[in-house]
Every structure is written in C-alpha cells, then in structure tokens.
Amino acid sequence: MSVAQDHPASEVPSSGERGRSQEGEEPPLLSVVGLEKSYGGLKAIDGVSLTIEKGEIVALVGDNGAGKSTLIKTICGALRPDAGDIFLRGKPVDFGSPKDATDAGIETVHQSLGLVDTLTVPENVFLGREETTRLFGLFPQLDLGKMRAETRKLLERFGISVPTLNEPVFRLSGGQRQTIAISRLLLSEPSLLIMDEPMAALGVDEGRRVLDLVVNLRDEGIAVLMISHNLEHVFQIADRIAVLKNGKLVGVVSTSDVSRESVVGMITMGVASIDPKRTDR
C-alpha cells in the first residue's frame, strides 16, 4: 500500500487556494502554508504546509532537530515566521504573541507546564483569571468556593481525576500535574490544543490517563497537535501523523493506513516509502 499524503511535501497551494477547502466545504480549522523560519544560515522549518481539522488529533514526529518545536512556536505566536501564512477557519491570522493565539482559541501546553507548586488545583486552573468577590460589598477577595466548584465541573467534563482539590500541586504526581496544566487551558474553551511531549517522563499508567484525556478532548471537538517521540502512543490515539526531517515536511499519513515501520522509515530516511504490509499493527 502506498503511503497516502494529504499534500506532497513540496506542494504549496496557490494564493487562491490557501486556507480553503473545496467550494461548499468548511475550511480546515488550521492551515499553515509554506512556513519558513531560519536561525542565521540554518533553516529550522522550510516551506512546511499542514492542515488540522476540528476534533482531530495530529501527531508531529521526527528526530531531534527536525523542526517540530519551531513549527509549533510559529503556530502559537511564540515565534514570527520568516515566510508563509497561517489560516484559522480559512481566514488569515498574524499572531504577534502567544496571547494573540490564545485569544483566537489556540492554547499550548509546554513541557515546563507553568504550574505554581505552592498553589492548589483551583488556584492553578484559574491562575491569571481568578474569580473574585467583595467582602461586605467593599473589599475584593478571591472567590475560592466558586473557583473550586468550576474546577470540579471542568475536571468531571473531561474525565480528569485528582485526589483532592485543596492540596498544593507539588504533592501531585507527574501525570496529575500534566492534567492540571491542560485543565487550566481548557477553561478558555480552545478550539486547538498544542501539546509538546505530553507523556514525557510519565509512567505507563499515568501516560495512559493523559492519552485518555487527549481522546476526550477530541470527542469534545477540540483539535490536538501533539509532538511525540513515542510511536506507540502516536498509533494509539492520532488520526494522522506529520513527519518532519531537517525542517522539511516529509509527508502526512493517516494512522490507519500506515505501519510503524514505514513511519520510522520516513523519520530516518526523509522520504515517504511504499508500505508493503502492516504486519506490526
């Protein structure tokens, strides 16, 4: 079976086609077209074009230095691309900062998580967006009761389990901390969640819970773009796999139509190969 690509790695839609589906069809949630970013004489990403649909999990894979982190940073507004275009629901966008992307519905979970260890779960979920009330109608203070109630509803909606809401998060496990970092971003009802190695350094059971959460996000209609080095996890949950090598997009394949062996070949050889038999699936 031939590896099916959404676009050949060298294909860049014309200006009239950028960010659009066929006439009468809803445009992709996100389209990046011909993105480029260089550091000095080194091209970190080179003419990358990719689409992500609503409620879809796309895994971004490749060796270290392939350009994965640079690509997601250009999408989430942390870096300005040197060339190329980004479209959200078919309309061009120009993110000058991560806040611009957040305001447009794109949230990013970085490996650092960004939690404050000494704060409780609700205080981390509402960090920067705290609910307040007024004591005696005069003195502003945190509305901890409302924050706890809203946090509990949010966690239940996405099937997230933590032992207690009132303990500081430094007492939680790595997997629980990861889910809290994700929960904080879900408060803003994003349409796209970008995740950088969400299962890194997690045990098998905790990694499984994070994978289940990602699937729940898809079921809620939230698209996920996920960097991962773990092909076992990728094949468990991703709808499509985008392979980068040396800053170039090797190809985008449907997970159901390709073997791990072929994906490994794309990562190492930098070419989309023939997939004779999916004996490893």
Legacy VTK file of the C-alpha trace (Angstrom):
# vtk DataFile Version 3.0
C-alpha trace
ASCII
DATASET POLYDATA
POINTS 281 float
0.000 0.000 0.000
1.325 3.429 -0.868
1.642 5.940 1.895
-1.142 8.461 1.375
-0.111 12.095 1.846
-2.549 14.954 2.332
-0.171 17.110 0.296
3.159 16.152 -1.182
5.926 17.679 0.890
6.817 20.058 -1.943
3.252 21.120 -2.715
2.257 24.639 -1.702
-1.287 25.753 -2.572
-1.692 28.838 -4.715
-2.773 32.095 -3.143
-6.354 31.434 -4.217
-6.384 28.033 -2.531
-4.663 28.909 0.726
-6.677 28.119 3.827
-9.677 26.968 1.787
-11.354 23.639 1.177
-13.309 22.851 -1.970
-16.238 25.134 -2.728
-19.106 24.496 -0.324
-16.923 22.685 2.200
-15.994 24.031 5.590
-12.338 25.132 5.648
-9.885 23.350 7.946
-9.660 24.611 11.480
-5.986 25.482 10.937
-3.894 25.703 7.789
-0.225 26.600 7.626
1.142 27.239 4.157
4.816 27.437 3.245
6.052 28.351 6.732
9.761 29.131 6.991
11.946 30.077 9.921
15.728 30.463 9.933
18.316 30.984 12.625
21.279 32.567 10.915
22.034 30.361 7.926
20.108 27.369 9.307
16.531 26.803 8.192
14.675 25.324 11.165
11.492 24.907 9.119
11.498 25.041 5.350
8.260 25.508 3.405
6.031 23.490 5.753
2.345 23.205 4.829
-0.131 21.393 7.094
-3.852 21.337 7.866
-5.662 20.368 11.060
-9.391 19.688 11.172
-11.793 20.296 14.033
-11.795 17.411 16.528
-8.699 15.763 15.050
-5.503 14.539 16.692
-2.404 15.148 14.576
0.918 13.813 15.846
4.065 15.688 14.882
7.070 13.348 14.808
10.713 13.484 13.791
14.222 13.231 15.177
15.702 15.890 17.456
16.381 18.986 15.391
13.711 18.122 12.817
11.922 21.438 13.409
8.970 20.271 15.496
9.338 22.795 18.315
9.999 25.651 15.912
6.853 24.785 13.959
4.574 24.804 16.986
6.162 28.021 18.242
5.328 29.759 14.958
1.754 28.468 15.160
1.208 29.577 18.771
2.741 33.043 18.299
5.958 32.488 20.251
7.979 32.969 17.027
7.285 35.030 13.932
7.836 33.021 10.736
10.149 34.477 8.099
7.737 33.460 5.349
4.451 31.640 4.877
0.865 32.059 6.020
-1.359 30.810 8.817
-5.122 30.498 8.386
-7.708 29.868 11.083
-11.054 28.626 9.737
-9.985 29.883 6.317
-9.115 33.409 7.445
-5.525 34.680 7.593
-4.112 35.368 11.045
-0.906 37.042 12.184
-0.010 36.194 15.774
2.423 38.673 17.265
2.455 36.897 20.629
1.139 33.757 22.352
-1.674 35.895 23.773
-2.857 36.632 20.234
-3.054 32.899 19.572
-4.806 32.278 22.893
-7.371 34.962 22.101
-8.000 33.169 18.780
-8.572 29.825 20.518
-5.124 28.206 20.307
-3.591 27.063 23.601
-0.209 25.395 24.146
0.956 23.022 26.875
4.737 23.242 27.165
6.926 20.656 28.869
7.553 23.060 31.745
3.758 23.033 32.456
3.878 26.502 34.047
2.228 25.481 37.324
2.823 27.249 40.644
3.719 24.421 43.000
2.526 26.074 46.201
-0.954 26.869 44.867
-3.901 24.468 44.954
-5.528 22.876 41.913
-8.291 25.533 41.537
-5.776 28.338 42.083
-3.617 26.943 39.270
-6.568 26.361 36.958
-7.694 29.979 37.427
-4.182 31.449 37.527
-4.377 34.879 35.914
-8.167 34.596 35.606
-9.100 34.447 39.273
-12.735 34.761 40.327
-13.274 37.458 42.945
-15.992 38.607 45.282
-16.307 41.518 47.699
-16.303 41.127 51.453
-19.150 43.198 52.945
-19.613 44.521 49.419
-16.434 46.547 49.727
-13.197 44.559 49.960
-12.186 42.376 46.968
-11.023 38.845 47.706
-10.654 35.552 45.878
-13.886 33.608 45.463
-12.317 30.249 46.357
-15.671 28.489 46.592
-16.648 29.419 43.039
-13.193 28.508 41.718
-13.394 25.072 43.374
-16.878 24.445 42.007
-15.931 25.489 38.469
-12.725 23.433 38.614
-14.661 20.353 39.736
-17.127 20.765 36.850
-14.274 21.179 34.355
-12.431 18.087 35.593
-15.597 15.985 35.533
-16.426 17.118 31.994
-13.105 15.844 30.648
-12.847 12.792 32.887
-9.892 14.113 34.892
-9.322 12.642 38.340
-7.207 14.178 41.106
-7.190 13.014 44.752
-8.042 16.413 46.231
-8.514 19.952 45.017
-7.232 21.640 48.146
-3.651 20.363 48.254
-0.764 22.302 46.655
0.073 20.796 43.277
3.638 19.897 44.251
2.097 16.959 46.116
0.510 15.578 42.946
2.093 13.028 40.622
3.593 13.954 37.270
0.552 12.751 35.364
-1.833 14.628 37.629
0.218 17.801 37.223
0.083 17.359 33.451
-3.708 17.080 33.506
-3.983 20.178 35.717
-1.839 22.145 33.253
-4.162 21.032 30.458
-7.262 21.835 32.530
-6.093 25.403 33.046
-6.024 25.911 29.283
-9.407 24.230 28.762
-11.034 26.926 30.875
-10.883 29.247 27.861
-12.687 26.707 25.601
-9.916 26.453 22.972
-10.509 25.048 19.503
-6.914 23.798 19.162
-4.607 22.485 21.878
-0.893 22.138 21.082
1.000 19.691 23.296
4.786 19.351 23.474
5.696 15.800 24.575
2.725 15.444 26.954
3.759 11.941 28.094
7.459 12.699 28.641
8.807 11.250 31.910
5.441 9.713 32.842
4.965 6.103 33.901
2.813 3.680 31.935
-0.370 4.182 33.974
-0.044 7.961 34.128
0.753 8.152 30.433
-2.378 6.130 29.721
-4.509 8.608 31.667
-3.086 11.534 29.726
-3.750 9.686 26.463
-7.340 9.091 27.571
-7.670 12.808 28.280
-6.435 13.670 24.782
-9.054 11.335 23.293
-11.713 13.008 25.456
-10.641 16.378 24.061
-11.114 15.082 20.526
-14.554 13.758 21.460
-15.425 17.268 22.671
-14.484 18.653 19.236
-11.124 20.102 20.301
-8.296 19.570 17.809
-4.923 18.471 19.181
-1.477 18.919 17.625
0.895 16.753 19.633
4.669 16.434 19.467
5.725 12.939 20.495
8.725 10.646 20.198
6.677 7.662 21.342
5.217 5.960 18.276
3.272 3.522 20.434
1.328 6.437 21.894
1.012 8.062 18.478
-0.530 4.959 16.915
-2.927 4.570 19.840
-4.630 7.949 19.526
-3.539 10.019 16.497
-5.753 10.321 13.433
-2.854 11.471 11.262
0.909 11.664 11.581
3.019 14.515 10.193
6.709 13.682 9.766
9.422 16.355 9.762
13.080 15.926 8.879
15.684 18.678 8.690
12.946 21.305 8.748
11.017 19.867 5.816
7.679 18.083 5.855
8.310 14.537 4.634
4.615 13.746 4.496
1.325 13.445 6.354
-0.192 9.972 6.656
-3.389 8.508 8.062
-2.539 6.365 11.060
-4.929 3.620 9.955
-3.202 3.313 6.575
0.449 3.053 7.559
2.737 0.843 9.635
5.144 1.932 12.314
7.951 0.590 10.147
7.044 2.989 7.356
6.792 5.944 9.742
10.216 5.079 11.157
11.495 4.984 7.572
10.054 8.438 6.916
11.708 9.768 10.081
15.127 8.272 9.356
15.289 8.390 5.535
13.254 11.523 4.941
11.125 10.001 2.175
7.608 8.578 2.040
8.096 4.900 1.212
5.930 2.052 -0.007
4.206 0.277 2.875
4.033 -3.369 1.778
2.231 -4.930 4.742
1.184 -3.552 8.089
2.380 -6.598 9.983
3.118 -4.631 13.130
-0.441 -3.407 13.668
LINES 1 282
281 0 1 2 3 4 5 6 7 8 9 10 11 12 13 14 15 16 17 18 19 20 21 22 23 24 25 26 27 28 29 30 31 32 33 34 35 36 37 38 39 40 41 42 43 44 45 46 47 48 49 50 51 52 53 54 55 56 57 58 59 60 61 62 63 64 65 66 67 68 69 70 71 72 73 74 75 76 77 78 79 80 81 82 83 84 85 86 87 88 89 90 91 92 93 94 95 96 97 98 99 100 101 102 103 104 105 106 107 108 109 110 111 112 113 114 115 116 117 118 119 120 121 122 123 124 125 126 127 128 129 130 131 132 133 134 135 136 137 138 139 140 141 142 143 144 145 146 147 148 149 150 151 152 153 154 155 156 157 158 159 160 161 162 163 164 165 166 167 168 169 170 171 172 173 174 175 176 177 178 179 180 181 182 183 184 185 186 187 188 189 190 191 192 193 194 195 196 197 198 199 200 201 202 203 204 205 206 207 208 209 210 211 212 213 214 215 216 217 218 219 220 221 222 223 224 225 226 227 228 229 230 231 232 233 234 235 236 237 238 239 240 241 242 243 244 245 246 247 248 249 250 251 252 253 254 255 256 257 258 259 260 261 262 263 264 265 266 267 268 269 270 271 272 273 274 275 276 277 278 279 280
